[in-house]
Amino acid sequence: MTKFGLARPVCRVEDSRLLVGSGRYTDDVQPAGAAVGVVLRSPHAAARIRAIDTVVAKAIPSMLAIYTAADLASDGIGGLPCLVPMTNRDGSTGADPGHPVLAEGAVRHVGDPVAFIVARTAKTARDAAEAIAVEYEVLPAVTDLARATDSGQPEVWTGAARNICFDWEVGDKERVAKLFAEAAHVTRLTVVNNRIIVSSMEARAAVARYDAGTGRFTLTTNTPGVWLLKEQLANAVFHLPEDRFQVITPDVGGGFGMKLFLYSEHVLVCYAACKLGRPVKWTLERSEAFLSDTQRRDNVTEGELALGAVGRFLALRTRNLANMGAYLSNFAPFIPTMAGTKVLAGVYGFQAIYANVIGLFTNTVPVDAYRGAGRPESNYLVERLIDAAARELGMDRAELRRRNMVASAAMPFNSAMGQLYDSGDFSRVLDTALERIDWAGFPGPRAEAARRGRKRGIGLAYYLEATDGGTTERAEIRFAEDGFVDLYVGTQSTGQGHETAYVQLTVDRLGVPGERGRVHQGDSDAIPIGGGTGGARSPYSEGQAILLTAASVIDKGRQAASETLEAAVADITFGDGRFSIVGTDRGIDILELAARQRARIGAGQPATLLDAAEVAKIEQHTYPNGRHMAEVEIDPDTGVVDVVRYLVCDDFGKVVNPLIVRGQVQGGVAQGIGQAVLERTAYDPDSGQLLSGSFMDYGLTACGRSAEYRSRAD
């Protein structure tokens, strides 16, 4: 118990299994007689499909089937839904032209799926894909977000004039205008948040089986939310009852949001398995991932900061052009609007904020949530504006921030974006970071670098996260016959260390040995409901469900102990994994009690089992925050950037496992540096071709130096 206690740096229990190759990923699933699926994708960014000739391809030996949009339409298969439609500023509904599983009459980005080929072997399926003759009428494409609304630009969709998907707003526009009119100083800045290719270590994959006897589909795929896929497949795509679908997720090798959504391939393997009466498996190749995984960021944002006479922040006004890509992915409109704007106030005491977000269609891969999902973009804009204001006013960047931070004494505090911050000591975090990096002493290293012919700079940024996700979460605790405590959760680990953290929470409340904890996840049959993983929700939402369920276990345990120890329930206490009779040395350990009660039922005797399941209401979200600081040297002759120091000071509240937290922060730092200095998704402005379509041209993050890290736990 001591080893697995709360807030202890326990090594991840899942790692030993994964590191020795005992993990089980989607591509490891090999049903007997499974066929192999391959997707034929468009080589053009915009084109009409004049004809698809499959005669030669179908004649190849070992071929099983080729499906096009016409086949899906004849069987009534629906498209991929956008789950969060937007309302425009004028009250009208934003454009949602639909997202077909296979291209219907036209393709709208390079990589758009055109046909699904199923064969007995992968080689046959690939050969058949090459043998399909598609007649395209190539059309002009638009890929430049900044020019997508210009007159004369091609329109991706009829009905979305000037490529505008939605024109959304939030905040008090009139009050913001009044504060700007009264401001002593206004700072203006336009920032670009470059598009990112996610590049998870494990590629997307899917395996489907169909039971003709029961009419049930079983989809195995690497997603952080099996219930989200189940609901969409049933309701939006196949138009069948939800109980006709089981979705299973084994181990997942990274995702950062990208694997959460319903993709064409999920539908196609299910459809083909039903039509062919045999399992169908599809695994994405890395080159395809660049053309079909949802991408992220891709914003051009204008920001204005109004300040009073003494550098006090009055108001913030933003206008954000947000690229949706060619189609609306599940949550794409939600990310730059409701998700991203709620942190625009950051840790600062703005009086009012107004934000206008314009979603645009382009002939590019659809975008959706990626690590932080809109919040990093907003934090980046605000922190860049503050730096610019400090330069214009001749003030120290840190002092300008400190002057405008919400004081800890003001907590709980309602931000200008309507978010209720329950706690926070932002100035303390700032000052701790400044001290650790020796902000005041920076001129020394800068001068030393200059003597070596290098340019050295120091940067700082404060971030605020606002977690999100479903309003409920479920946990179930069962005491198994083999002496283990089985924990069934509604979230899904994609590498974050959930198994370890959830066992620690269970150990903390129930006092069971940590090595006896066992976590189950990712099976929509075994776990009836769940919110999945997304919006940084897992620890606090699933954690609440675990604590609520553990409390029910203890309540049942008191009743069971009274039955076993022959004492009144009121006289039973619980602590350190043991139920005891008050004032005596008589008691029984929780695992022994659970085993005895199960044995009594097996013998036909009445007994209270300790197993419990509870659904927690998630009524409040959390606001982790912190300060990142970097010292960077640039070689003026070559432009080579060297991050010589990087310091992070975070306030995460109560930390379940400091070791896991450290790893999460370091991984985030590496990804952030990658976006800042290495990663850039580039499309050819004329052809719409993805120029950074492989690791030969896309500089994926590599982080060689360890970050200096300080964590504060309240």
Phi, psi and omega in degrees: 000318183301317181300321186262016182296162181295143178070014177264146181281066182286132174296145186296127184290334182282343188294321182300321178293318184287322185289336179265010176084017181266004176293155179234109182255171184302319181292344177282347181281118184231081179295146179300134177074016183291135172273167183244132179255144176225140180260129171273125186244154183290136173273358184243150178281330179209124180193150170274144176267110181277323181196152174232116181255114183248008187300309182297317182297319182292339181278353180292133179303145180076002174288146180244315183193155171228126182244139176235180180300328180296322178295316180297318181297320181295336178260009175072026181283128180278176181267184179274121188277149163272121188272348182227078178293151183256150172255132182287168180301328182274006178092351178282167180271137178294164182287134174219083186286356180099161181225092183293150178296316172236147186305131182252095175081342181203154173248149188231002169200155175297126184102354177303127182290130184250321182210156178240120184253131180236129181218174180287334180227158179295322180298316179298317181297319179293318178299318180294321179300320179289336182274348178287130179257115178249126177266115181252144165253103187290136182241162174297148182237156174237125180234345184274110182302317185294338182248003188298333181265359183294150176298135179091351178286144177299146177259126183295321183229135169294130182102348174247079185300138181056023176066018180276122177274315177205157178227097194245153178216158175209148177109178183262092186296317183292317181293322178298317179299320179296317180294324177294322179295331181269354189293145174280335180207142176233129176252134180236143183203142172245129180237151177247127174254105190292151181289143184241139168261126194290313174059052176295150183301315177267126179287160176296148179203161180204140176229129181237144173231149178230128179260106182296331181292319181258345183072025183256142173261141170236115180250122173254123183202158184270086181232150174274009180207087184295328184287325178298316178292318180302313182296318182289317179301318182288310191272320186263331189257298186267346178057052180232163175299147182298331182288358175275001183232134169239128177244130183237136174235118173278212176296149181233130182262064177089154180195313179055033179100328188299330183270004184286333197268162173282126180247162178305321186294330175299316180291316187296319180291324177294314180299312182294321179298322178290315183292323186267343182069030178209157179298148177229133183237140177224134176228129182288139171269154186301320180297325177291327182301323179297336186254353187224335173293140175302140178256180186209172187070238178062063177235147167239117190233129173263129180234145177228132181241121178260129182236149175277188187295331183251026177081018178278136179287126177261305186208160178229137178225131183227152173224116189243122169269117186242122182283127175264346189081200186279334181225164176269112172287173189313310186241013188308311181293334183290329190294307181281347184264267187293327180282313187285320188286340185291348177253011180300329178290338181055224181258020190248155186268055175300146175279326181201154179219142173228133181229135175241122180242126179244114179272134185235144171272139171220166179275061181226169179301137178303150178252162174193196186298140174214153190336106181102330169048068175095328182288320176300324180297317180290317177300319180299314180300310185296316182292324175294319177299318181295318177300316180296319179297319179299318178297316182294327182269352182071031181253158173291134183300319181291320181294321178298322177292312182302320183298334187249003180287145174294129182286148179299330180291344181274355182285144355290149189228133175268118182285169178295345176260013174079016178268134181265105176279117183282333182199171177153140175231075190295321180296323179295318178297316179300310184294324177298316180295316180299320180292316183294326181268355181061061180303316183293331183269009185297328180306330179297303177301326179295317180294320179296320178295322179298324178295334177269006180079022182246152175261122182242131179228164178229136181231155178217149177207138176256135178242154170228128175259146173232107184292163188211185176124190185298161184271355176221161172209150186240146171220150177222136178241125177234139176264107188281161181294336180274009176090002178270157173256112182267127181246117180258122188239157182263008175250176183223126177283135171239028179121002186278346182096026182302318184302318180291311184297319182290324175296320179299318178297319180294317178299318182299322183270323186258346178071017179280156177297135182301325181289353177262003179272142182216125185257134176242137182207166168069043174213110186289346174277316183286332182236107192294326180219158177184152181270350181072180181254127180171149180072023179057038188263344195300305186299317185278330180278307177294326177300317177298319180295320179296316181295320179294319179292320178299322177297322177293322176301316181294319178299315178294325180296324177297317178296316180295320180294324178295326178291317184284318184270356179055057179222163178291145179303322182297339182266001182264128175243162180226136176188142178055037175078017185222135172266133184225156174271127182306132175080007179228173175261011180275135179187182181206137178292152186297321180291321178294319179298315180299318180294318180296317181295321178295320180294323179296319178293321178297333178271006177083017180258149177291138180199154178265117175281152181272348182302143181208154174219136181220152174247121181266139172275126180264093189267341179224150176255176185243162185227069174301149182206163180178176183244127172251139179222140182223139168250127187231139173245140178237133174277111185295341180279327184246341184079005180292133182257134177234116176277101188274332176213142176216124182236137178235133174231112187247152168243102182254007183073223180278120183266125179288316182215104182301328182293317178293319179301315180302315180296320178297318180294315180297321176296320177295321177299315180299317180292323179294316176298321179302313179295323185290322190234349185236313193270127176209122177271119185239132176247142175291126186292340181268309185268341185078009179289143176283111183282332179258058189265013176201173179287355171289333185239348180248117186275090180292150185302134168227128184239112186263338183252139181284145180279145171278127191229135176227129181241140175247126178245125179270000000 
